[in-house]
Amino acid sequence: MAKKEEIKEVKETKKEAPKKEAPKQEAIPEPKKEKKQEKKHEGKGEGKEHEKKDRKGAPKGKKDTAIAKEAGPEIKHFVRIANTDLDGKKSVQYGLIGIKGISRRTAKILIVNSNVDPKATLGYIADPDIERLQSSVDSISSILPVWMVNKQNEIMSGEDRHLIGTDVLLGLNEDLNTMKKMRSYKGLRHDRGLRVRGQRTRSSGRRGRTVGVSRTALMAKPKEAEKKEETKGAGK
C-alpha cells in the first residue's frame, strides 16, 4: 500500500509542476490581405493618391493646350487677299482657292512663285509672306502660261488675261451682251432663255416658261375666226 501511495504522490507532483511556456512567434504580416485592403481604400477615395503616369500618344489635358495657345502667336481667322476674306484655319494651298478664278493648280504655281510653305496655316503666316502672295496674285496673268489663262484672245483688245474675283462675273456679262448685240446664234439663244450648247429641248429644259399650246391662244383663235367672217360679210 505504501508503494501505491508513493506512486500517486509522484504523479501529483508531475501534474503540479509548471509547464514551460514556448516562445511566442511574432505575427508575420500577410501581404495579400494588405493589398486587398489598399484596393478597397482606393475605390472609396480614402487611400493615398498615386502619381499618374502619362501614356504615350494620350491627348493632352485642357490646361496644357491653353498654355500652348497662350505661348504661341495668335491666329488670324480671316486673311484678306485680292479683296476677298480667306479662311485663316486652312492651309495656304487650299486657302487661296477661296478667291474666285483660282483653282488648286493655279494656287500651287502662285505659292511656288511667292516662295511660301504650301502646308503652313494661312492664319499663322507672317505679314511679308502675305504681301508676297498678294503681289503674285496681282500679277497672275504674267505668271501663268497662256494655255492656262481663263480669258484668251479678248475680242476688244486681243490680249490674254486671267480674271479674278468680281472681274470674272463682269467679264461673263460683257461677253453675253456682245453676243446679243451681234445677234449671233448663241446670243439669240441666251436672249430667249433657251439651251445654247446643242441640248435637246423636247424632253428637257421645260421648266420656268410655258411650253406647247396655252389656253389663251386656244380661246383667241375662235374670236379671230368670227371677226374674219364678219369682215367678209360686210365686204359682200
WOGIMO-V764231 format. One record per residue. N is the residue number from 1. RES is the residue in one letter. PSI is psi in whole degrees, 0 to 359 (none if undefined). Layout:
# WOGIMO-V764231
n = [N;N]
res = [RES;RES]
psi = [PSI;PSI]
This chain:
# WOGIMO-V764231
n = [1;2;3;4;5;6;7;8;9;10;11;12;13;14;15;16;17;18;19;20;21;22;23;24;25;26;27;28;29;30;31;32;33;34;35;36;37;38;39;40;41;42;43;44;45;46;47;48;49;50;51;52;53;54;55;56;57;58;59;60;61;62;63;64;65;66;67;68;69;70;71;72;73;74;75;76;77;78;79;80;81;82;83;84;85;86;87;88;89;90;91;92;93;94;95;96;97;98;99;100;101;102;103;104;105;106;107;108;109;110;111;112;113;114;115;116;117;118;119;120;121;122;123;124;125;126;127;128;129;130;131;132;133;134;135;136;137;138;139;140;141;142;143;144;145;146;147;148;149;150;151;152;153;154;155;156;157;158;159;160;161;162;163;164;165;166;167;168;169;170;171;172;173;174;175;176;177;178;179;180;181;182;183;184;185;186;187;188;189;190;191;192;193;194;195;196;197;198;199;200;201;202;203;204;205;206;207;208;209;210;211;212;213;214;215;216;217;218;219;220;221;222;223;224;225;226;227;228;229;230;231;232;233;234;235;236]
res = [M;A;K;K;E;E;I;K;E;V;K;E;T;K;K;E;A;P;K;K;E;A;P;K;Q;E;A;I;P;E;P;K;K;E;K;K;Q;E;K;K;H;E;G;K;G;E;G;K;E;H;E;K;K;D;R;K;G;A;P;K;G;K;K;D;T;A;I;A;K;E;A;G;P;E;I;K;H;F;V;R;I;A;N;T;D;L;D;G;K;K;S;V;Q;Y;G;L;I;G;I;K;G;I;S;R;R;T;A;K;I;L;I;V;N;S;N;V;D;P;K;A;T;L;G;Y;I;A;D;P;D;I;E;R;L;Q;S;S;V;D;S;I;S;S;I;L;P;V;W;M;V;N;K;Q;N;E;I;M;S;G;E;D;R;H;L;I;G;T;D;V;L;L;G;L;N;E;D;L;N;T;M;K;K;M;R;S;Y;K;G;L;R;H;D;R;G;L;R;V;R;G;Q;R;T;R;S;S;G;R;R;G;R;T;V;G;V;S;R;T;A;L;M;A;K;P;K;E;A;E;K;K;E;E;T;K;G;A;G;K]
psi = [325;324;318;318;321;319;318;318;320;318;319;321;322;319;319;338;132;136;139;126;134;145;128;132;137;140;126;129;140;112;327;314;321;319;317;317;320;317;319;317;322;322;322;343;14;339;181;147;126;152;129;132;137;130;153;131;3;144;143;155;172;328;318;317;322;320;319;320;321;323;318;172;153;143;143;113;331;129;125;116;131;44;31;141;115;150;121;345;342;166;166;321;319;347;325;341;341;341;130;127;357;123;182;323;315;325;319;317;318;322;319;321;323;354;56;148;120;336;355;149;135;329;338;2;146;163;320;326;322;321;322;320;319;317;322;326;322;323;39;326;332;335;316;150;165;322;351;354;145;359;79;139;67;145;315;311;336;13;164;115;159;116;145;145;229;340;335;311;320;318;322;316;323;318;319;318;321;321;322;321;323;343;40;171;314;321;319;320;321;319;323;353;29;170;140;328;35;18;157;145;0;317;342;168;33;20;141;348;161;126;135;203;135;162;323;323;321;321;331;332;311;325;320;321;319;319;320;318;320;318;322;317;323;327;324;none]
